[in-house]
Amino acid sequence: MSRVGLKPISLPEKVAVKIDGGQVTVEGPKGKLSFALPEGIALTTEDGGVTVTRATDSRQHKALHGTARSLINNMIIGVSKGFVKDLEIQGVGLRAAVKGSEIDLSLGRSHPLLHPIPSGLTVTVTDNTKIKVEGIDKQLVGQFAAEVRGYYPPEPYKGKGVRYVGEYVRRKEGKSVGK
């Protein structure tokens, strides 16, 4: 097994990693996540850390090695701290509200958009325009935030739409009246 290039992942307190064959389970204060290791990739636990190793130095195993290490690192961060994405809605009359297990988006269409909230995510809306998505699965948090943003991405002329907090929207000048 090759250990070239990638350093071990240190485990925070109260986080346990269990390896059962090719299945990795990470348990922490916020929840539990599992991942199936690809073939040719192995995981070992050493004093307060986890090391990912690969069988060969082939191009395929090198790619899977980095991906598996990153996914396991994100699982450890997720069960210990969690992940958060903040969205904001800009524009007159545009708003959002959480109704049960759905988010109700009023984005200037003739009908409200009801988007289901996946289990494992916590969505809160403050001031009718600020949406906070929280969860332990980084991919799920990012995917849900991207789907909500996709209903009305920020437009470049007036800047209206759903955007990530801190996202820079490049503004364009409108039509100019010439002679």
KEKE-3310 file (N, C-alpha, C; in steps of 0.2 Angstrom, whole numbers, plus 5000, padded with zeros to 4 digits):
npx = (5004:5002:5008:5010:5010:4998:4993:4989:4972:4967:4958:4944:4939:4927:4923:4921:4928:4923:4928:4922:4925:4923:4916:4915:4911:4907:4905:4898:4895:4885:4879:4878:4887:4890:4901:4906:4921:4931:4937:4953:4957:4961:4959:4966:4966:4975:4984:4974:4971:4967:4972:4972:4976:4982:4982:4990:5000:4993:4984:4970:4969:4976:4968:4956:4961:4963:4950:4943:4949:4946:4932:4930:4937:4928:4916:4920:4922:4909:4901:4906:4907:4897:4889:4886:4876:4873:4860:4853:4839:4836:4827:4811:4797:4800:4802:4803:4798:4797:4787:4781:4788:4794:4800:4794:4794:4792:4795:4792:4784:4769:4764:4767:4783:4786:4798:4804:4811:4826:4827:4838:4843:4842:4832:4831:4822:4825:4819:4811:4819:4832:4840:4845:4854:4857:4867:4874:4880:4890:4888:4875:4870:4876:4870:4856:4856:4860:4850:4839:4844:4845:4832:4830:4842:4854:4852:4861:4858:4849:4852:4843:4837:4841:4854:4871:4877:4888:4891:4898:4890:4892:4888:4879:4878:4863:4853:4860:4855:4857:4862)
npy = (4994:5011:5027:5039:5057:5061:5067:5061:5061:5070:5066:5074:5077:5065:5059:5045:5033:5019:5004:4993:4980:4986:4997:5013:5020:5035:5043:5055:5069:5076:5067:5053:5046:5037:5028:5020:5012:5014:5001:4995:5005:5008:5010:5015:5016:5026:5031:5043:5047:5045:5036:5036:5024:5018:5005:5003:5014:5018:5029:5029:5024:5034:5045:5040:5039:5052:5058:5049:5052:5065:5065:5057:5066:5077:5070:5068:5082:5086:5078:5083:5097:5102:5108:5124:5134:5150:5159:5173:5183:5195:5209:5217:5212:5198:5183:5171:5156:5144:5130:5117:5103:5109:5122:5137:5147:5163:5170:5180:5174:5167:5158:5150:5143:5127:5119:5103:5099:5090:5075:5077:5089:5106:5120:5137:5152:5169:5186:5185:5185:5180:5164:5150:5136:5121:5106:5089:5083:5088:5088:5087:5098:5108:5105:5107:5121:5125:5121:5129:5142:5141:5143:5156:5164:5177:5191:5201:5215:5222:5215:5207:5192:5176:5173:5168:5172:5185:5183:5189:5199:5202:5217:5224:5237:5246:5247:5260:5275:5281:5293)
npz = (5000:4996:5003:4999:4998:5004:5020:5037:5044:5057:5071:5079:5097:5104:5091:5082:5072:5062:5054:5043:5034:5018:5021:5029:5044:5052:5067:5077:5088:5082:5073:5062:5049:5034:5022:5007:5004:4989:4978:4980:4989:5005:5023:5038:5056:5067:5082:5087:5074:5056:5042:5025:5012:4996:4984:4973:4962:4951:4939:4941:4954:4961:4959:4965:4978:4983:4982:4991:5003:5005:5006:5017:5027:5026:5031:5044:5049:5047:5056:5068:5068:5058:5043:5035:5024:5019:5012:5003:4998:4986:4981:4977:4985:4984:4993:5006:5016:5028:5028:5036:5030:5019:5009:5006:4992:4986:4972:4962:4953:4946:4954:4970:4974:4980:4988:4993:5009:5012:5022:5037:5035:5041:5039:5040:5040:5041:5043:5031:5020:5022:5021:5030:5028:5036:5040:5042:5031:5019:5005:5003:5009:5001:4988:4991:4993:4981:4973:4977:4975:4961:4956:4955:4950:4953:4944:4932:4930:4939:4950:4956:4964:4970:4981:4986:5003:5003:4990:4975:4963:4946:4939:4926:4914:4909:4893:4883:4877:4861:4849)
capx = (5000:5006:5005:5013:5007:4992:4994:4984:4967:4967:4951:4943:4936:4920:4922:4923:4928:4923:4929:4919:4926:4924:4912:4917:4906:4910:4900:4900:4890:4880:4876:4882:4888:4894:4904:4909:4927:4931:4941:4960:4958:4961:4958:4968:4966:4981:4983:4971:4971:4965:4976:4970:4981:4980:4985:4995:5001:4990:4981:4964:4970:4978:4962:4951:4964:4962:4943:4941:4952:4942:4925:4931:4938:4921:4912:4923:4920:4901:4898:4909:4905:4892:4890:4881:4876:4868:4857:4849:4835:4836:4822:4805:4791:4803:4802:4803:4795:4797:4780:4782:4795:4795:4802:4789:4798:4789:4800:4789:4780:4762:4763:4773:4787:4787:4803:4805:4818:4828:4829:4845:4844:4838:4832:4828:4821:4824:4817:4808:4824:4838:4839:4851:4854:4862:4867:4881:4882:4892:4886:4867:4869:4877:4865:4850:4857:4861:4843:4835:4847:4843:4825:4830:4849:4855:4853:4866:4856:4847:4855:4838:4837:4843:4862:4874:4879:4895:4893:4898:4886:4895:4883:4880:4875:4858:4854:4861:4851:4861:4859)
capy = (5000:5017:5032:5045:5063:5063:5066:5058:5065:5070:5065:5078:5073:5063:5057:5038:5030:5012:5001:4986:4978:4992:5002:5017:5024:5040:5044:5061:5073:5079:5062:5047:5046:5031:5029:5013:5014:5011:4995:4997:5010:5006:5015:5013:5021:5026:5035:5049:5049:5041:5036:5033:5022:5015:4998:5005:5021:5019:5035:5028:5023:5040:5049:5038:5040:5059:5058:5046:5055:5071:5063:5055:5072:5080:5067:5070:5089:5086:5075:5086:5104:5103:5113:5129:5138:5155:5162:5179:5185:5202:5211:5219:5207:5191:5181:5164:5154:5137:5127:5110:5100:5112:5129:5141:5153:5168:5173:5184:5170:5168:5153:5149:5137:5123:5114:5099:5099:5083:5074:5078:5096:5111:5126:5142:5158:5175:5192:5183:5185:5176:5157:5147:5128:5117:5099:5086:5080:5093:5087:5088:5105:5112:5103:5110:5128:5127:5120:5135:5147:5139:5145:5163:5166:5184:5194:5206:5222:5225:5212:5204:5185:5172:5173:5166:5178:5187:5182:5195:5198:5207:5221:5227:5244:5244:5250:5267:5279:5285:5298)
capz = (5000:4995:5007:4996:4997:5009:5027:5040:5046:5064:5074:5085:5102:5103:5085:5081:5065:5062:5047:5043:5027:5014:5024:5034:5048:5056:5072:5082:5092:5077:5069:5060:5041:5031:5015:5005:5001:4982:4978:4980:4994:5012:5029:5045:5061:5071:5088:5086:5067:5051:5036:5019:5008:4990:4983:4967:4960:4945:4939:4944:4962:4964:4959:4971:4985:4985:4983:4997:5009:5005:5008:5024:5030:5026:5035:5051:5050:5047:5062:5074:5068:5054:5038:5034:5018:5020:5006:5004:4993:4985:4976:4980:4984:4984:5000:5008:5022:5029:5029:5038:5028:5013:5009:5001:4989:4982:4968:4957:4948:4947:4959:4975:4973:4986:4987:4999:5012:5013:5029:5038:5034:5045:5035:5044:5036:5045:5039:5025:5015:5024:5022:5032:5027:5040:5040:5043:5025:5015:4998:5003:5011:4995:4983:4992:4992:4974:4970:4979:4971:4954:4954:4952:4951:4953:4937:4932:4928:4945:4955:4960:4964:4976:4980:4993:5007:5001:4983:4971:4956:4942:4937:4919:4912:4904:4887:4882:4872:4857:4844)
cpx = (5004:5003:5008:5008:5001:4993:4988:4978:4967:4959:4950:4940:4929:4918:4925:4923:4928:4924:4927:4919:4928:4920:4915:4912:4909:4904:4902:4894:4884:4876:4880:4882:4892:4896:4907:4915:4928:4937:4948:4962:4957:4961:4961:4968:4972:4980:4980:4970:4969:4969:4973:4976:4978:4984:4991:4995:4998:4986:4974:4964:4972:4972:4957:4954:4962:4955:4941:4943:4948:4935:4925:4932:4932:4916:4914:4921:4913:4899:4901:4906:4898:4894:4885:4882:4871:4866:4853:4845:4835:4831:4815:4800:4794:4804:4802:4801:4796:4790:4781:4789:4796:4797:4797:4793:4793:4794:4798:4786:4773:4760:4768:4777:4788:4792:4804:4811:4820:4829:4836:4847:4840:4838:4828:4828:4820:4823:4814:4813:4831:4837:4845:4850:4859:4861:4874:4884:4884:4889:4878:4866:4870:4872:4859:4850:4857:4854:4839:4838:4845:4836:4825:4837:4850:4856:4857:4864:4853:4849:4850:4839:4839:4851:4865:4876:4886:4896:4893:4895:4889:4889:4885:4876:4869:4859:4855:4857:4856:4858:4857)
cpy = (5006:5023:5039:5051:5065:5062:5063:5063:5064:5070:5070:5074:5071:5060:5050:5036:5022:5009:4994:4984:4984:4998:5006:5021:5029:5043:5050:5064:5075:5073:5057:5047:5040:5032:5022:5015:5010:5005:4998:5003:5007:5011:5012:5018:5020:5031:5042:5052:5043:5042:5033:5031:5019:5009:4999:5012:5022:5026:5034:5028:5030:5045:5047:5039:5047:5060:5055:5049:5062:5070:5061:5061:5076:5077:5068:5077:5089:5084:5079:5094:5105:5108:5118:5133:5144:5158:5169:5181:5193:5204:5212:5214:5199:5189:5173:5162:5147:5135:5120:5107:5103:5119:5132:5147:5157:5172:5177:5180:5170:5163:5152:5143:5133:5118:5110:5099:5092:5082:5074:5085:5100:5117:5131:5148:5164:5181:5191:5183:5182:5169:5154:5139:5125:5110:5096:5083:5086:5093:5089:5095:5110:5111:5107:5118:5129:5126:5126:5141:5147:5142:5152:5166:5174:5186:5200:5214:5225:5221:5208:5196:5182:5171:5170:5172:5179:5186:5189:5194:5204:5211:5224:5234:5242:5247:5257:5270:5283:5290:5295)
cpz = (5000:5000:5005:4996:5001:5016:5031:5043:5053:5066:5080:5091:5101:5096:5084:5074:5065:5055:5047:5035:5023:5016:5029:5037:5052:5061:5076:5085:5088:5074:5067:5052:5040:5024:5013:5001:4994:4983:4977:4985:5001:5017:5035:5050:5066:5077:5086:5079:5062:5045:5030:5014:5001:4988:4978:4966:4953:4945:4942:4952:4965:4964:4965:4978:4987:4986:4990:5003:5010:5008:5015:5029:5031:5031:5043:5053:5051:5054:5068:5074:5064:5048:5037:5028:5020:5013:5007:4997:4992:4980:4980:4979:4984:4991:5000:5015:5022:5031:5030:5035:5021:5014:5004:4998:4985:4978:4962:4952:4950:4953:4964:4973:4980:4985:4993:5002:5014:5020:5031:5038:5039:5041:5040:5040:5041:5041:5033:5019:5016:5025:5024:5032:5031:5040:5041:5036:5020:5008:4998:5005:5004:4989:4984:4991:4985:4970:4971:4975:4963:4952:4952:4954:4950:4946:4937:4931:4935:4951:4959:4959:4971:4975:4987:4996:5005:4994:4979:4964:4952:4938:4930:4918:4908:4897:4887:4876:4868:4852:4838)
residu = (MET:SER:ARG:VAL:GLY:LEU:LYS:PRO:ILE:SER:LEU:PRO:GLU:LYS:VAL:ALA:VAL:LYS:ILE:ASP:GLY:GLY:GLN:VAL:THR:VAL:GLU:GLY:PRO:LYS:GLY:LYS:LEU:SER:PHE:ALA:LEU:PRO:GLU:GLY:ILE:ALA:LEU:THR:THR:GLU:ASP:GLY:GLY:VAL:THR:VAL:THR:ARG:ALA:THR:ASP:SER:ARG:GLN:HIS:LYS:ALA:LEU:HIS:GLY:THR:ALA:ARG:SER:LEU:ILE:ASN:ASN:MET:ILE:ILE:GLY:VAL:SER:LYS:GLY:PHE:VAL:LYS:ASP:LEU:GLU:ILE:GLN:GLY:VAL:GLY:LEU:ARG:ALA:ALA:VAL:LYS:GLY:SER:GLU:ILE:ASP:LEU:SER:LEU:GLY:ARG:SER:HIS:PRO:LEU:LEU:HIS:PRO:ILE:PRO:SER:GLY:LEU:THR:VAL:THR:VAL:THR:ASP:ASN:THR:LYS:ILE:LYS:VAL:GLU:GLY:ILE:ASP:LYS:GLN:LEU:VAL:GLY:GLN:PHE:ALA:ALA:GLU:VAL:ARG:GLY:TYR:TYR:PRO:PRO:GLU:PRO:TYR:LYS:GLY:LYS:GLY:VAL:ARG:TYR:VAL:GLY:GLU:TYR:VAL:ARG:ARG:LYS:GLU:GLY:LYS:SER:VAL:GLY:LYS)
# end
